[in-house]
Amino acid sequence: MIKGRHTIALAAVALLLFAGHVSAAESALVEGTSTPLVRYHDGRLSARIQGVPLDEVLRALSTETGVRFEGTALDQRDVSKRFDDVPLAEALRRLIGRQNFTLVYGEDGRPSRVELLGVPGPAVAPGSHPPPVASFIVVLTRQPPVVISDRLAAALGVGHGPLALSKVLQGLRLDDPAIRRDAGATSLRALQTTPELLSSFVALDDRTVATLARSWGGAHAKDALSLLATRASHPGVRGLATKGLARLDQAPHG
C-alpha cells in the first residue's frame, strides 16, 4: 500500500514538472532530500528549507534570484525556514541570520548583489523586534530610486537617474572628492526627507554607524561621516555621525 502511494506521488510530481509548475528542487524536496527550495517572483521570496547548510542556501538564492553574494557567511549552520512572498530584504535577513549585510541594487533598479559584512548583529529572541541595523538596512533597500546628477551617474557607470539609494552609496568609495560629495549630499537628502529611514538611522549606535561607513566608504569612510556631521540639519544625525567619526579614529578596524 505504501509503495502504491509512493508511485502515485511520483506520477503527480512528473505531471507537475511537465506542466512547468514544479522546479527540480521542489521534486527533490518531495522525494525527501534536503535540497534547498527558494522561489523568487516580483521582488518577493518564498522558501521551503529544512536542515540545509547556509552556504548551500546562499548558492540556491544566487541561482534563483541572480543576486551575487560577496563576503563570507560567519554563521555556519543548517537553515530550516518556511515562508511565502516575503520582500527580498526581509527574506534575506531571516535566512542569513545575525550577520549584517547590505543589499545592493543595479542600475536597472533590480537587486544585483549582497555584501556580507564582517560584523554579526546581536541575537534576536523569538517574538522580539529585529536589531536596529537590520531594520535600517531593510528600510534602506525599500527606498524608491532617487534623482542624481549626470556627473554622479557617469561616475557610477549608468546613463542617468533615478537610481536606487543603495547604488548611490557606492559613490562614497570613489576617489574623486566631487563625486563623493554628490553621493553624500544625495544620500543625506534622502535620509532627512524620509521619516522611516531617518528614524531607523538614528536608532543605530556609533559602532554600527562606523561599520556601515567603512562598508560603504572604504578608505573614504571618514569623509562620508564628516559630511553627515557638518551638513546634516537633524541633530540626531549630526551627533551620531560625530560619534561614528570618533569610533573610526579610535579603532580603524573595529
DOLUMBA-811403 format. One record per residue (C-alpha): residue number from 1; x, y, z. Coordinates in steps of 0.25 Angstrom, whole numbers, padded with zeros to 4 digits, m for minus. Layout:
BEGIN
REC torfi    px    py    pz
REC   NUM     X     Y     Z
...
END
This chain:
BEGIN
REC torfi    px    py    pz
REC     1  0000  0000  0000
REC     2  0011  0010  0004
REC     3  0018  0006 m0009
REC     4  0006  0009 m0017
REC     5  0004  0023 m0011
REC     6  0019  0026 m0014
REC     7  0017  0022 m0029
REC     8  0005  0031 m0029
REC     9  0012  0043 m0023
REC    10  0024  0041 m0033
REC    11  0014  0041 m0044
REC    12  0007  0054 m0039
REC    13  0021  0061 m0038
REC    14  0024  0057 m0052
REC    15  0011  0063 m0057
REC    16  0014  0076 m0050
REC    17  0028  0076 m0055
REC    18  0023  0074 m0069
REC    19  0013  0086 m0067
REC    20  0025  0095 m0063
REC    21  0019  0097 m0049
REC    22  0030  0090 m0040
REC    23  0045  0092 m0041
REC    24  0055  0081 m0040
REC    25  0058  0086 m0025
REC    26  0043  0084 m0022
REC    27  0043  0070 m0027
REC    28  0055  0067 m0019
REC    29  0048  0072 m0007
REC    30  0036  0063 m0010
REC    31  0046  0051 m0010
REC    32  0051  0055  0004
REC    33  0064  0061  0001
REC    34  0070  0074  0007
REC    35  0071  0081 m0006
REC    36  0068  0096 m0003
REC    37  0056  0101 m0009
REC    38  0054  0116 m0012
REC    39  0045  0123 m0021
REC    40  0047  0138 m0025
REC    41  0036  0146 m0032
REC    42  0033  0161 m0033
REC    43  0042  0165 m0022
REC    44  0037  0154 m0012
REC    45  0043  0141 m0008
REC    46  0037  0128 m0003
REC    47  0045  0117  0004
REC    48  0043  0103  0007
REC    49  0057  0099  0014
REC    50  0059  0088  0024
REC    51  0073  0086  0030
REC    52  0081  0091  0019
REC    53  0095  0097  0021
REC    54  0095  0113  0020
REC    55  0105  0113  0009
REC    56  0096  0104  0000
REC    57  0085  0113  0003
REC    58  0092  0125 m0002
REC    59  0096  0117 m0015
REC    60  0082  0114 m0017
REC    61  0078  0128 m0014
REC    62  0088  0133 m0024
REC    63  0083  0123 m0035
REC    64  0069  0127 m0033
REC    65  0070  0142 m0032
REC    66  0082  0145 m0040
REC    67  0088  0153 m0027
REC    68  0103  0151 m0025
REC    69  0107  0149 m0011
REC    70  0120  0155 m0007
REC    71  0128  0153  0006
REC    72  0128  0141  0016
REC    73  0116  0135  0023
REC    74  0120  0136  0038
REC    75  0109  0127  0043
REC    76  0112  0113  0038
REC    77  0099  0106  0042
REC    78  0088  0098  0036
REC    79  0076  0106  0032
REC    80  0061  0102  0034
REC    81  0051  0112  0029
REC    82  0038  0113  0023
REC    83  0031  0125  0018
REC    84  0023  0131  0006
REC    85  0024  0144 m0002
REC    86  0033  0152  0007
REC    87  0040  0164  0002
REC    88  0055  0160 m0002
REC    89  0062  0169  0008
REC    90  0054  0163  0020
REC    91  0055  0149  0014
REC    92  0070  0150  0013
REC    93  0070  0155  0028
REC    94  0062  0142  0032
REC    95  0071  0133  0024
REC    96  0085  0140  0027
REC    97  0082  0141  0042
REC    98  0090  0150  0051
REC    99  0101  0155  0041
REC   100  0099  0169  0036
REC   101  0098  0171  0021
REC   102  0096  0181  0010
REC   103  0086  0178 m0002
REC   104  0091  0186 m0014
REC   105  0083  0189 m0026
REC   106  0088  0190 m0040
REC   107  0085  0202 m0050
REC   108  0072  0195 m0054
REC   109  0067  0196 m0040
REC   110  0068  0181 m0038
REC   111  0076  0175 m0027
REC   112  0089  0171 m0032
REC   113  0098  0167 m0020
REC   114  0098  0165 m0005
REC   115  0110  0169  0003
REC   116  0112  0160  0015
REC   117  0118  0170  0025
REC   118  0129  0164  0035
REC   119  0121  0168  0047
REC   120  0110  0159  0053
REC   121  0098  0166  0059
REC   122  0092  0163  0073
REC   123  0084  0151  0075
REC   124  0069  0153  0074
REC   125  0059  0145  0083
REC   126  0047  0139  0077
REC   127  0036  0149  0076
REC   128  0045  0161  0078
REC   129  0048  0172  0069
REC   130  0060  0171  0059
REC   131  0072  0179  0063
REC   132  0073  0193  0059
REC   133  0083  0191  0048
REC   134  0075  0180  0041
REC   135  0063  0190  0042
REC   136  0071  0201  0036
REC   137  0076  0192  0024
REC   138  0062  0187  0021
REC   139  0057  0201  0021
REC   140  0068  0206  0012
REC   141  0066  0195  0002
REC   142  0052  0198  0001
REC   143  0054  0213 m0003
REC   144  0050  0217 m0017
REC   145  0061  0221 m0027
REC   146  0066  0236 m0025
REC   147  0069  0247 m0034
REC   148  0084  0248 m0037
REC   149  0093  0258 m0044
REC   150  0098  0254 m0058
REC   151  0113  0255 m0052
REC   152  0109  0244 m0042
REC   153  0102  0235 m0052
REC   154  0114  0235 m0061
REC   155  0124  0232 m0049
REC   156  0115  0220 m0045
REC   157  0114  0215 m0059
REC   158  0100  0218 m0062
REC   159  0094  0227 m0073
REC   160  0085  0235 m0064
REC   161  0076  0234 m0051
REC   162  0067  0232 m0044
REC   163  0076  0221 m0036
REC   164  0074  0212 m0024
REC   165  0079  0219 m0012
REC   166  0088  0206 m0009
REC   167  0095  0209 m0022
REC   168  0097  0223 m0019
REC   169  0104  0220 m0007
REC   170  0115  0213 m0015
REC   171  0119  0227 m0020
REC   172  0125  0229 m0006
REC   173  0136  0219 m0009
REC   174  0141  0227 m0022
REC   175  0154  0235 m0022
REC   176  0148  0248 m0028
REC   177  0144  0257 m0016
REC   178  0134  0264 m0024
REC   179  0127  0251 m0027
REC   180  0127  0246 m0013
REC   181  0121  0260 m0009
REC   182  0110  0257 m0019
REC   183  0107  0243 m0014
REC   184  0108  0248  0001
REC   185  0098  0260 m0002
REC   186  0088  0251 m0010
REC   187  0089  0241  0002
REC   188  0087  0251  0012
REC   189  0075  0258  0005
REC   190  0068  0244  0004
REC   191  0071  0241  0019
REC   192  0066  0254  0024
REC   193  0053  0255  0016
REC   194  0049  0240  0018
REC   195  0043  0239  0032
REC   196  0044  0224  0033
REC   197  0059  0224  0028
REC   198  0063  0235  0038
REC   199  0056  0229  0050
REC   200  0063  0215  0047
REC   201  0077  0222  0045
REC   202  0077  0230  0058
REC   203  0073  0217  0065
REC   204  0087  0212  0062
REC   205  0099  0213  0071
REC   206  0113  0219  0068
REC   207  0120  0206  0066
REC   208  0109  0201  0055
REC   209  0110  0215  0048
REC   210  0125  0214  0047
REC   211  0124  0199  0042
REC   212  0114  0204  0031
REC   213  0123  0216  0028
REC   214  0135  0206  0025
REC   215  0126  0197  0017
REC   216  0121  0208  0008
REC   217  0132  0218  0008
REC   218  0144  0208  0009
REC   219  0157  0217  0010
REC   220  0148  0229  0010
REC   221  0139  0225  0022
REC   222  0143  0238  0030
REC   223  0139  0247  0018
REC   224  0125  0241  0018
REC   225  0123  0243  0033
REC   226  0129  0257  0032
REC   227  0119  0261  0022
REC   228  0107  0256  0031
REC   229  0114  0262  0044
REC   230  0115  0276  0037
REC   231  0104  0277  0027
REC   232  0092  0269  0034
REC   233  0081  0278  0039
REC   234  0076  0267  0048
REC   235  0083  0268  0062
REC   236  0082  0253  0063
REC   237  0089  0250  0050
REC   238  0100  0260  0053
REC   239  0102  0255  0067
REC   240  0102  0240  0062
REC   241  0112  0243  0051
REC   242  0121  0251  0060
REC   243  0122  0239  0070
REC   244  0124  0230  0058
REC   245  0136  0238  0054
REC   246  0142  0237  0068
REC   247  0140  0222  0067
REC   248  0147  0221  0054
REC   249  0159  0229  0060
REC   250  0159  0220  0072
REC   251  0159  0207  0064
REC   252  0161  0207  0049
REC   253  0157  0193  0048
REC   254  0146  0191  0059
END
